[in-house]
Amino acid sequence: MTIFKKTAFLLLALCVVSCSNTEKEMGKTSSYANDTHSYAKPNEAVAKHLLLDINVDFEKEIIKGTARYTIESTNATEIIFDAKHLKIQETFVDGEKVKFSLGANDPVLGQPLSIPIKNDSRTVSITYETTDKTEALQFLNPQQTADKEHPFLLTQGQAILTRTWIPIQDSPQVRLTYTARVKVPKELLAIMSAENPKEKNETGQYSFEMKQPISPYLIALAVGDLVYKEISPRTGVYAEKSMIDKVHYEFADMEKMVNAAENLYGKYAWDQFDIVVLPPSFPFGGMENPRLTFATPTVIAGDRSLTSLVAHELAHSWSGNLVTNATWNDFWLNEGFTVYFEMRIMEALYGKEHANMLASIGRQDLAEEIEGFHDQPEATHLKLDLKGKNPDDGMNSIAYDKGYLFLRTLEETVGRDKMDVFLKEYFNRHSFSTMTTEKFLKYLNTELLEKNNVEFNVKDWVYKAGVPKNAATITSDKFQKVEEAIAKWEKGTLNETELCKKDWNIQQKIHFIRNIPKEISIEKFTALDTACQFSTATNSYIAMVWFEQAINHDYHANNVDQHIENFLMTVGRRWYVSTLYKAFKRNDKLEDAKRIYEKARANYHSVTANTIDDMLGISN
């Protein structure tokens, strides 16, 4: 046994005493809901703390090591973990080797890992390796990074992918603390959703601690040639050396955002708020891993125009990380609240009109999403039934934008002051716990609606399709000016050069591009691109919406086809690439989509690749 392993076992022993106290202080959940996306039976036996001791092998592209848990049980004879595409080697209970069993494999859920325990069992250890099928991990070669000198590793656990790199009870309601020891090549830095180092050491061994109980999907790891730059004592950014100054500039308002959030809904509970900007294959705009948000480089626009993403991930520190959806059927409780909170932060910092522009874009996204589900109206409910499905199926604009619209309509009904008091107390009372839709609605009725003698059609919003008629109306004066300009351009009283010279912000430009009339002639479309140079836009959001319109309008001038292909080859953000592949499919250009995707797929994280595989009907 190495000193490294001895230290790990000592920490585990200490946690047997301390972890239960931490849970009691932070809202221990005594009864768990039925989660159809996990094999675990936490009401019988549950993990409370993880000590992770792993080595990252870049040559073999695997992680290997031991996951050691402090557990609690009630007359249970076994404890069940979730595992998918893992090589389970040995298991121990209180230091003694025991025989484990792996159940039948489900293509979505993986396998149940059953380990026998006794009434007084306190620790369970699992020695394992990942495999080349592990979906949470993405190993990148140097050419796929910004600096192109060293390899990179990133993880993505949401929704149920943590089980593909750690055997774990992979349900969001099973909150646990964790410590970790991670060995990486000495030229690289390892960082996690925990207390982090700020610079590399000479050994390549790093230690981490997450003192607050979090859901398994929030355990995250990144390994690369990263550097850190502070913004304030509790905020800062990690990035590769060639990007660190750009990233630092882009996210300069992080501390202001934290202050604005605290003024709304109470003290930030996670001590540190840092962001790491990852290589472009990262599948999401951002991932709200506690203390360390993972972010896509597509938001580095050079003008801080896309940093509402920072406000969104920060808001998750309350809605999602502090109070978490108990199951993925309740996903709207994470995202709807977070979009609402994001808009309030943006309003506090940049004004109501700016927030309304962002909300208006979300309202358009919601309308498009609902139209796309016209054959599946049940998919537009806030409370979902995802049994037998991948929970990724529920991660769309409904949870985000319908959830936001529900809360905004509620705010306009009861009044902002009452809404703020309600939400602040909601986060405070339920901190470090999980929430079902039914539990929330009961709390809403008791603590807000009945208290203020307000009637509200809650069930229509939560359990019925589409958007109820009493939805709040979102207007933007700046968007109205854009629409007036579009009308003049369509009539020929405003030419393309005059249009492109307008002093519009990014949101106005996005609104303009998304509302280009379907009937516009290809000549006017070409003249617009020539004047505004949208096909060579460096802002990735503008590029994405323009390329979608180019596909919709069968536009091929100004080398746009090559620009679209280059975009899809270099960007891995699922929202962006799925929008364009969907446009190809919608416009009967499936072969073009498949041709590009065949070359681009290797650059995508499995989260993105699985979505596009399904969309294009590709089996892998």
N, C-alpha and C positions, 0 to 999 in steps of 0.2 A: 504493500500500500504506500503510495507517495504521500508526501507532506500535503500536497494539494487535496488528495482524497481524505486524509485525516481531518483537515480543516473543514471540509464539507460535512463529514459525519458529525463533528462537534457542533457545527451550526444547526444541523438537523436536530440533534439532541436538545439543544437549547430551545428550539422552536416548539418542541413538544409542550414545554411549559408556557411559552409566551404567546403562541398563535391563538389559542382559544380566548385569551384575554383581549387580544387585538380585535377579534371578531365581535366580542361582546360590546366593546367600545364603539364599533363601527357598524352597528345594525345587523347583527347576525340573523340570518334567516333560518327559522326552525322548521318550516314546511315548504317543500318545493312543488312547483306545478309539474304537470305531465308535459314532457318535452319529447316530441316524436322524432327529433333530430339527434338524440343522444341515447346510447344504450345504458348510460349510468342510472343507478337507482339511489340518488342522494338522500332520500328519506330513510334508507336503510344503512348506507355507508357512504361517507363523503370525504373528499380530500379538503384539507383546510390550509395547507402550506406546501409549496413545492420547493425543493432544493435541486436545481438543475446543474449537473456537472458534465459538460460536453466539450468535444473537440471538433472544430470545423476543418474538414479535410478538402481543400480546394482541388487537389489532384484527382481524387475519386469523386468529388462533388457529392459528399455525404456529410451528415452530422452523426456522431456516435458518442455514447456516454450513458449516463444514468439519470433517471428521474426518480427522486426520493420524496415521498409524501408523508406528511403528518395527517392522520385520519381520525375521524370520529365515526362510531357505528352504534346501532341499536339492535342487539340480538341478531346481527347479520353473520352469515357463514361465509360470505364472499364480498368482495368489493369489485365493481365493474368499471373499467375505463374504456374510452373510445380509442381505437387505433386504426389507421388506414395506411396501407403501403409501407408498413414498418416491419423490420426484422426484430422480433422480440427474442432476446437471447436467454436471459435469466430473470427470475423474480425472487425477492426476499421479503419476509415479514418479520419485523423486529430483529433483523440480522440473520435470520435462518432461511436457507433456501427452500422454496416451496414450488410445487408444480402448478403452472398456469395453463389456461386453455383459451384458445381463440375460436370464436364462433364463426358462423357462415359469413361470407363477405357480401356486402351490399354495395353496388357501384357508387352510391351517393354517401352512405353512412360509414362504410368500412366495416370493421369487425368489432364485436365486443371482446374485451380482454378481461377474463375473470380470474381473480386471484383469491384463494381461500384465506380467510382470517378467523380469529377468535374474538370473543367478547372484549377481551382486554388488549387486543392488538392496537398498536399505536403508530407504527411506521411501515410503509410499503416501498420497496425499491424495485425499479424496472430498468434493466440494462438493455439497450436497443441500438439500432442503426436505422437511418433513413435509407431510402432507395431512389433509383432514378425515376420512380413514379410519384415521388413526394410532391404534392401540388402546392404546398405553402412556400416552398423554397424556390428561389431563382438564382442560380449561379451564373454570373456574367463574365465573359472573357474581357481582357483589357480593352479591346476595340469597341465594346458596348458601353464603355464608361466615358466620362467627359475628358479625363486626362490621358486615357489610353495607355497607362503604364502598368496598372495592377488589376487583378480580378476583383469582383464585388459579389457580395451575397446580400439578398434581402428576403424577408419573410412577409407573408400576408396571411393572417389567421381568420379574418372575417369572411364568411360566417362560421363555417365548420371545418376549417382547414388546419387549425392548430393541431388536431389529432394526426395530421400527416407528418409533423416533425417532432411532436412530443406525445407519448401516450398519456391521455388526460381525460378527465370527465368534462367533455367538450360541450357543455351547455352554458349559456350566458348567466344562468342563475346560480351556478356553482362558483361563487366568488372565492378567491384564495390569494394569500400573500405569496411572494416568492423571493428566493435568493438564487443567484446563479454564479457559476464559475465557467468561463468560456475561454478556450485556448484557440488562438488564431495565429497565422504567420506573423512574425514580429514586425514586418513592414506595414501591417494593417492595423486599424483601430476597430474594436468591437464596441457597439453601443446598443442599449436595450430600452424598453419602456420601464425604466427604473432610474435609480441614482447612477449617473454616468461619469466616466472619466472625460476630461477635456483635452487630453493629448495622449499620444502613443507612449508605451513603455518599451523597455528593451527585451522583455520576456515574451510578449504576446499573450500573457495570461491576464484576464480581467475579471473583476468581481462586481456583482450587482446586487441591489436590494430594492424590492418594492414593498414598502411597509404597509400600504393600504390594500385591502382586499379588492381584487379586480376580476373581471370575467376572463375566461381562457382566451377568447378571441383577441384580447388586448395584449397578450404576451408577444413581444416583437423583438427582432434582432436584425441589425444591419452591420456588415463588416466590409470595410473598404479603406482606401487611402484618404481618410477624412480629416479635416481640420475644423476647429471650433472658433467662433468669433462672438463675443458677448455683445448684446444690445443693452441690457440692464442687468443688475445683479441676479434677477430671476428669469431672464429671457435671453435667448441666444440662438445661433444657427450653426449647423454642421453642413459641410459640403466638400466636394473635391476642391483642391487648391485653385484650379483655374476658374472656379465659379464662386468662391466664397465672398468676394467683394460685391459681386452682383446680387447675390442672395442677401447679404447683409443690408444692402441698400433697399432691396425690394421689401424686406420685412421690418423696416425701421420702426414701424408703428406698433410693434408687438406689445410693448409695455403699456402703451396707451389703450390698446384693446383689452388687456387684462384689467386695467383700472376701470374702464367703462363697464365691463362685464361684472366686476365686483360691486360697482355702484348699483347695478340692477338687481342682482340675485344672490349677493353674499360672497364671502371670502373664498378665494381660489384655494382648493383643498389639496393640491398636489405639489406644493412647494416650488417646483421649477416648471417652466413652460418653454421648451426648446423645439426647434424644427430641424429635421434633416432633409435636405433636398437630394433625392435619389436619382439614379440613371433613368432615362426616359421610358424604360420598359415597365416602370411601376404602374399598376393597373388603375389606380384611382387618382382623383385630384389630390386627396389627402386622406390619411388614416389617423384617427384620433388617439393613437396609443398614448397612455398617460405619461406625462412628463416629456414625451418625445414624439411629436407629430411627424409622421412620414408624409412627404409632399412630392408632387410631380414637378419636374423642371418646366412644364408647360405654363406655369404661372409666373415664371420669371420673364416679365414683359419689358422691363427696363423703365417703367413709368408708374409702378405700384397700382396698375389699373385692375388687376385680377386678385387682389389680396383679400377680397371677401372670403376666399377660401380659408384664410387664417382665422377670420372671425368665426367661420363655421366650425373649424376643428377646435378652436378655443371653447366655443359654446358647448361642445361635446363634453368638456370637463365637468359640466353640470348635468346635462341631459344626454345620457349614454354611459358615461364613465362613473358618475356619482350616483345617479338613479338609472338603472339599466333595464331594458326590456327583458322580461323573464324568459321568453321564448321568441323565436323568430317570427311567429305569428303576430307578435306585438311590436314589430319593428318600427311602426310609425311613432311609438312613444319615444324612441331614440331620435329619429330624423325629423319628424314634424316639429317637435319642440326645439330641435337644434336650428332649423331654418328660421323659426320664429325668433329665437334668441339672436341668431346671426343678424337678422334684419334690425333688431333693436340696437345691437352694437354698432352697426353701420350707420344707423340714424343718429346715434349719440355722437359719433365722430365726424360724420360727413353730411348730415342733414337729412330731412325727411324725403326730399325729392330724390336724392341718391338711392335711399332705401327703397322707395317706390319703383324706381327703374329696375332694380334687381328683382323686386317682387313681381313686377309686370312680366319680366322675362320668364320667371318661374310659372306664372299663370299661363303663359303661352305653352310652355313645356307640358303643363298638366293637361291642357286641352288636347294637345297632340297625343299624349300618352293614353288618355281616355278613348280617343278615336281609334288608336291602335288596338285597344282591347274591346272593340265593339262586339266581337264574338265571344268574349270572356268577361261579361260584366262583373262577375264576382271578384275578378282580379283588381277592380277599382274600389273595393271596400278598404277601409283603414285596417280593421281587424281581419287578418287573413286566415285561411286554412291551407297550410302548406304540407300537410301530411302526405308522404309519398313523393314529395317534390324536393328539389334542391332549394334551400332557402334563398339562394341567389335569385331565384325567380321573383321574389318579392321585393328586391332591391331596385326599385324604379321610382319614377317621379311621383307615383301615388303617395307613398309613405312620406316623401319630402314635401311636395308642394300641396297636396290635398291636406296633409297634416298641418302644414303652416296655415293654409286658408281656414281650416277649422278653428285654429287658435286665434287667428286675426279676427274672424267673425265673432268669436266669443268675446274677444277684447272690446270690439266695437259695441257689443250688446251690453256688457256689464260695466264698461268703463275701464280705462287703462290703469287708474290708481288701484282699483279693486283687483284687477288682473295681476298686477305686479305684487301686491301683498300675497295673493293666493300662490303664485308661482314661487316666490321666495320661500314661503313656508313649506311648500311642497318639496323643494330641494332640500331644505334643512331637515324636515321631519323624516324623509326617506333616504337620507344620504347613506351611501355604501350598502344599498340594498337593491333588490330587483322588483319590477312592477309588471303586473299583467294588465291588460286592457280593462278587464272587469273591476279589478281593484282600483284602478285609476278613476274609472267612471263613478264608482261609489264615492270616492274621495271628492271628486269634482262636484257631485250633486250635494254632498253634505257641507263641504267647506266653501263653496262659491255660489252655487245656484240657489239652494234653499236659504242660505244665510242672507242673500240679497233679494229674495223673492223674485227670482228671474226664471222664466220659462225658456227652454232652448231645445231644439230638435236634435239632441245628442245622438240618438239611435239612427236617425237618417244619415248623419255624417259618418258614423262609425261602421254601421252594419248594412248600408245600402250602397248601390252602385252610383257612380257619377258624383256630381256636385249639387247639393241642395240649392233651391232657389234663393234662400236667404244669404248666400255667400257674399262676403264683403266685396265691394267693387274697388279695384285698384286702378288709380289713374296717375298719369305722369304728364306734366306740362311739357317737359322736354321731348317726350315721345310724341306728343301731339304735334310739335313742330316738325319732327321727322316725317310724320304721316302727311303733313301739309306739303312738305318738300317732295315726297314721293308722288303726290297727286299732280303737282306742277310739272315734275319730270315726265310723268306718263303722258301729260297733255302736250308736252313740248315747249312749255313756257320757262323751263329751267333746264339748261344743258348739263352734260356730264361734268365738264370742267368746273362749272359753278357749284355743282353738287358736292364735288370732292374738296372744294375749298372751305366748306362750312366748318365752323369751329365746334365740332361734335366730340363728345367724350366717347370712350370705348363702348359703353352701354348703348349710346345712341347709334353708333356705327353698327353694332350687332343688331339692333332693332331695325335699322334700315335694310341691312342685307337679308334678314329673315323675312322681311315683308316686301321684297321685290315681287311685283305682280307676276303671276304664272304666265300671263299672256304677252309679256314683254317680248319684243322682237329680238332675234339673235344679234341683229345689228346694234341695237341700243345696249344689249348686254355686253357685247364686245367693246363698245365705246366706253361703257362704264368701267370695265376692267382696265382698259388702256389708260383712262384718266386717273383712276384711283389706285391702280396696281395692286388689287386685292389678291391676285394669284401668287404674288411674291410677298405677301404680308408676313412680317416677322412675329406678330402677335398670334399665338397659336389658336386662340378662341376665334378671332376674325378669320383666320385661314380655314378653320373647320367649317364655320357656317357658310363661308364663300364656296368652298369646295362642294358642300352639299347642294348649294344652289346651282353650281356648274353642272353637276350630275343631273339635277332635276331639269335643267334647261337644255341638256344635250349640247353643252358648250365645250369646244375643243381648241379655241384660239389661245394665243399667248402661252403656248406650251403648258397649259393647265393640266393636261393628262399626266405629264411627267411630274409636275409639282404634287399632284394628288398621290401618285405612287410613292414619291419620296417621303411625303408626310406619313403615309401608312407604313412605310418601312422603318421610320425612325421614332414614331410616337407610339407608346403602348397604353396610353390612358383609355380605358375601356369606353367611356362615354364618347370620346372623340372618334375612335376608330369604328365603333359600332354604328354611330350615326352615318358614317360614310358608306360602310358596307351595306347598311340598311337602305341607303339611297340607291346604291347600285341595284340591289334586289328589287326595290319598289319600281324602278324604271326599266325592268327587264334587261339588266346588264349583268346578270349573274356570272357569266363567263369572265367578264372583266374583273369582277370581284375575286373570283377563285384564282385567276392568274396572279393577281397581286398578292393575295393571301398566301398562296403556296410559297412565295419568296419571303413574306413578312412574318409568318407564323412563329418561326424560331426566335424572333426578337420579342415576342409577347410573353407575359406571365401567364400561367395556366388559367387564372381567373378570366383574363381577356380571351385567351385562346378557346376556352370551353364555351364562352358566349358566342364567339364567331363560328366555331364548329357547328353549333346547334343552328345558328341563323342561316348558314350556307348549306346545311345538310351534309357536312363532312364527317366521316367516321375516322377516329384515330385510336 
